[in-house]
Amino acid sequence: MDTPAMEFPDPLGFSATAIERVERLIAEVGNAELKLRIYVSGGGCSGFQYGFAFEENANEDDIRIRRGAVTLLVDPVSLQYLAGADVDFEDSLEGARFVIHNPNATSTCGCGSSFTV
């Protein structure tokens, strides 16, 4: 008897605007193997800061989230801080940037790139 596949909610939301931007950046570089890593590290004016990097290879313990042609990578430690967050891309007078709306953050800095839990 086959066991039905279990479905889990996505640990991280990623807007259509953000996906389109990542697809465009990957196309500009011309390397379809690139994946977008989203991570949290210590630092910034609020204690933790968000980071983004393109990488060709995933680590064995990375959580992989697929959105269209885009693969997002999140390490397990960063996922503890990012679970339930939504990633968006904004292009405004302040500049073009990825923005994370994180329900786990108790406060954020003015630039939105660092936070406190």
N, C-alpha and C positions, 0 to 999 in steps of 0.2 A: 504494500500500500504506500503510495507516494505521500510524503509529508508536504503540506502546502508551504510555499515560500512565505516567510515572515517579512512584512514591510515595516520599516521604522520611519518616523518623521525625519526629515532632513535636519541635521544638527545646526545648519547655518543657512540663512536665506541669502539669495544673491539676485538682485533686481535685473530685469531685462536690459536696462541701461548699462549696468556694470558688465553684464555678459557681452553686450555689443562692443563696449570699449576694449575689453580684454581680447576679443576676437580680432578687432582692428589692430591692436598693438602686436599681437602674434603675427598677423598678416604682414605688417610693416617690417618685422624682423625676418620673415620668411622661414620660420622654423615651426612647423606644425607639431613638433614634439614638446613644445614648451607648455608648462603647467604653472598656474599661479599659486604660490604659497602665501597663505595668510598666517601670521604668527603674532604672538604677544611676547614682549621682552621687558625686563626691568628697565626703568628709566623714565624720561620725560618729566614734565613738571608735576604730574599727579601720581607717580609711582610705577605705572606700567604704560607701555606704549605699543601701538599697533605697527606692524610691518608688513610689507608686500614685496615679493621677489619672484621673478620668473626662474624656473628650474626645469631641466630636461628630465631628471630622474626623481622618483619618489622614494622616500625611505620605507623600509619594511613595515614600520608601525604607523605610517601616515594614514589618516582618514582621507579617502578620496571621494570627492563630490563632483558628479558629472552634470554639467549644464550645457546642452547642445554640444558644440565642438570644444567647450572649455572644461578642463579638469582643474578643480581646486584641491589644494593639499593643505591639511591642517595637522600638526603634530598633536599627540594626545594631551600634553601639558597645556598648550595654547587652547585646545578645545574646552578645557575646564573653564576658561575665562570667556570664551566666545559662544558657548552653547546657547542657542536661541537668538543670537544676534542676526541682524540683517545688514548686508553690504550693499551699498549703492554707489553710483558715480554721479558727481555733481560738476557742472561746468558753469561757473558764475563769475561775477566781477572779482571775487576773491581768488579765482583760479580754478583749474580743473583738478579734481582729486577724488579718490575713493573715500567714502565716509562709512563708518560703522556705527549703527544704532544698536547699542548693547544694553539689554535689560539687566545685565549683571553689574554694570558700572553704577556705583553710588554717586560719583561725581566725575566730571570731565573737565579738561582745560579748555580755554577759549578757542584753541585751534582744532580741537576735536581729535587730536592724534594721541593723547594720553588720557588715562583714566585711573580711578581708584575703585577697589572692590570692598 
